[in-house]
Amino acid sequence: MLSFVCLCTAFVAVGRAVRRSDHRLLRAASAVVLVVVGVALLPSGLVLSKTIGRAALPLGLFWLALLLRALWALIVDDGRAARRGLALVVLVGALGNEPLGRLLCARLEEPYRADPFDQPPFDAVIVLGGGAQAAPHEAYELAPSGDRVFLGARLWVARLTPLLVTTGTPIAGLGKTLDTTVATRRLWRDLGIPDEAIMTVGESRTTSEEAQACARLVRARGWRRVGLLTSAWHLRRAEGLFRGAGVDVVPLAADHVGPPTWDGLYSVVPVGMGAWLQQRAAWEWLGAAVGR
């Protein structure tokens, strides 16, 4: 009710400013309208606390500071600064927008919505690296893309493949020394998968190298039906590289991040996850463009 009263008052002020041709009052009243509308759209309860928490994170705070600066420029009749400020607000908001990031990734994932378990058995399933990482006390754990590792184990348990192939070796100079094939093997063994059901592929630092190395393995073993398991947003580029290497693979998607959902003002506030998702999509398109 208070928001409604404030909104009506702001609209009255806008009307008076228009009649008086008072541009400064018009700008101030417009700024008030924007603020009141934002307050009126605020969620309640736990969603409100989540929205406030998101706005208190570094990217959210930076975005709010830009927004307040733009509103102040509007109030003091600094049109040029207001336009620049609002442009920055839109730019930062878009670059950190999580629904936009999920939408871009969903475009990559769209062809790979099929159920991995609705498949005939495979001779082997290749699980691309990136799903395991080091943990304290010389142990290993699932990485953010760990659904790759877990889905591979589930396919073995479901007897859809007698053999799991793991790839992914470190790139010198990037500060990462973990051989993810070792970590993945250890996690699979902990889940009860025997050593004889696991194969590792060395010299597989990039998706392109993984494709070439696995192509040699597939030809040497004479496998006819091979599954390629990786994150859904990564599958389009990976499948293209494997087919380019001469391997006819069946794509198996894990780690879906799309499609997007809209949660009102909570979705408007930029967050690091939004930037990360957009970066993922851009990286995949860039890699596909250069053939790597």
N, C-alpha and C positions, 0 to 999 in steps of 0.2 A: 504493500500500500504506500509506504514512504517513497519507494522508487517511482511509483506511478505519479504521486504528487509532484516530486522533483522533476519528472519528465514533462508533465504538463506545464510547470512553471518555466522550464527551459524553452519549451515551444512558444510560450507567450512572449518570452524575451526575444526569441528569434523573430517573431512577427512584428514586434515593436521596432526592432533594429531595421527590418526591411522597410517599414513605413517611413522611418526617419532617415533612411540611407546612411545609418551609422555603421560603417564597415567594421570598426573595432568591436563594437558591441555585438555585431553579428558573428564575428569570429569567436569571441568569448562564449557567446551562447551556444554556438555550434560545438565548441570544445566540451561544454557542460553536457550537451546532449550525448556526445560520444561516451563520456564517462558514465553518465547515468544508464545509458543503454548497456554498457559493459557490466555495470553492477547488477542491473535487472536480469541479465543473462547468466549471472553466477549460479552454479549449481548449489546444492545444499548437502548437509551431512558429510559422509565420508568422501563423496566425490569432490566437495568443496575443499576438504583438507588435502586431497590429492592434487587438486588444481593449484592451491597455494604452495604446496611443496614443490611442484614442478616449476612454478614461477620463481621459487627461491633458489633454484639451481643456477650455476654460472650463466648458461646461455639464456635462461629465462630472465634473470636479473638484468643482463645486458639489453635484452629486448625491451623490458619494461622501462629501463633508463632512456632508451631511444624514443619510446612512445611518450613518456612524460616530457622529454625535451621538445618533441614535435608539437605536443599540445600547448606547451608554454609559448613556443614561437607563434602558434596560432592565436593565442590570447593577446600577446603583445603586438600583434599586427606585423610580424616579420614573415611575410609570405614566402620569401625565398627560402629561409631557414626551415619553415614549416613544410614546404614541398620536399626539400631534401631529406628532412627528418622522417617524413611519412614514407618516402621511397626506401629509406634504410629499414624502417620498421617492416615494410612489406618484404624486402629482400631477406632480412635475417629470419623473419617469420617463415618464409617459404623454404629457406635452406635447412631449417631445423624442424620442419613440419613432419610429424610422424605419419599421419594418413597419406601424405604425398609420397613419402618414402616407401610405404607399404604398397601403394598403388603402382609405383614404378617396378618394384620387385614382383608384384602380382602379374604384370605384363610378361615378365620373364618366366614365371611359374605356370602360366595358363595352359601350355600344352602338356603339363605333367601332373594332372590331377588324378590319374588312375591309381587304384589301390594296388600297392606293390604285392599284396598277397593274392591278388586275383590273376595269377600267372602260372603257367606250367613250370615244372622244375628247370633249374639251370645246371649247366656243367660247372660253372663258377660264378661268383658275384665279386666284382671289383669295387672296393670301397675306397674312394679317394681320400687323401690325407686332410688333416685339419680338424679332425673330430676329437683329438686327445691332446692333453697338455700335462706338464709336470705339476706335481702337488708337493707339499712339504713332506719331510721325512722320506725322501727318495721314493715316493709313490707317484701314481698317475691318476688323472681324473678326466672326466668328459669336458671338452672345450665348449664354447658357445655353439659350435656346429656339431656337438656330440651326438645328435640324433642320427648322424651317419653311422657311427659305431654301433649304437644301440639297435638301429633297424637292421643292420647286417647280422647281428647276433639273433634277432628275432626271426629273420629269414632262415637261418641255420636251424634254429630250434623247431621251426615249422616244417623242416625237411624240404625246403624249396631249393636248397643248394648244399652239396656235400663239401664245398670248399669256399673259403673266404680269402680274398686277396687284398692286402693292405698296402697302400703307397704313401709317399710323402717323406722326403728327406730334407734336412735343413739347408738353407742358402747361406753360404759363407758371407760375412760382412753385415748381416742384418741383426746380429745380436741374439739369434736363436740357435741353440746347439742341440735341441731335442730332436731325436729321430722319432717321428710320430709313428713309424711302423713298429718300433719297439714298444711304445706306449700302448698302441692299439692291440698288439698281440697280448700284452700283459692283461689288459682289461678283458679281452675275450676269454683268456684262460681263467681269469677270476670268475667269469660267468659260466664256466663249465665246458667251454669249447676246447677240444683236445688240440695239441700241437699239429697233429697230422691233418687237421682240417683248416689250417691257417698257412698262407704263403705270404711272403713279403717281397716287394719289388724295390730294389735299390736304384740310386741315381734317378730319382723322380722328384725333382725340386719344384717344378712348375707343372701346370696341367698339360702343357705341350709335351714335356718330358715323360709325364705319366702315360700319356697316350702312346708315345713311341715305344716305351719300355713294355707296356702291357700288350701292345700289338705283337711284339716279338715273342712274349710268353704265350699268348693265345695260339700263335702259329706253331710254336714248338710243341705245345701240349695237344694240339688238334681239337681244341674245344669248339663246339658248334653253336652252343647257346650260352651267351655270356650276358650277365646283368651288369649295368653301370650304376652304382649307387653314390649319390652326392646330394648336396643341398639343392632344393628345387630351383632356386634362383641361379644356380651355377650349372644346371644340367644342359641348357641350350648350347652354351659355349663348349662344355666338356664333350657332349655328344658329337658336336661338329668336329672337334679335334680327333676323337677316336675314330669316327667314320673316315676322316681324312687320312688317318694312319692305316686304314684298311680293315678295321674291326667293326663288324656289324653287331652293335650292342642293343640291349633292351634297357631303356632308361628307367631307373627306380628313384623316386623322389623322396627326400627326407627334409626335415628342418624348414617347413613352409613358414613364411613370414607375412604373406598376403592372404586374402584381400584386405583392404583397409576398413576400419570402422570409424564412425564419427561420433564423438562424445561431447559435443558442444564446445564450450569455452576451454575445457581441458585439452581438446585437440588443437586449439588455436595456439596455445603457448608452445614455442619451439623448445626442443629438447635434443640432447646429444644423440639419442637413438634415431631420431628423424634424420639427422645429418649422416649417421652411419649407414642407414638403409639406402639413402640416396647415393652415397659413395659406393655401396655394394653394386647397385644397379649400373651406375656409371662405369665402374671397373669392368663389369661383365661386357657391356657394350663396347668399351674401348678395346678390351682383349679380343673380342670377336672381330672388330674392325681391322686389327693388325695381325690376326691369325695366330694368336698365342693363348 
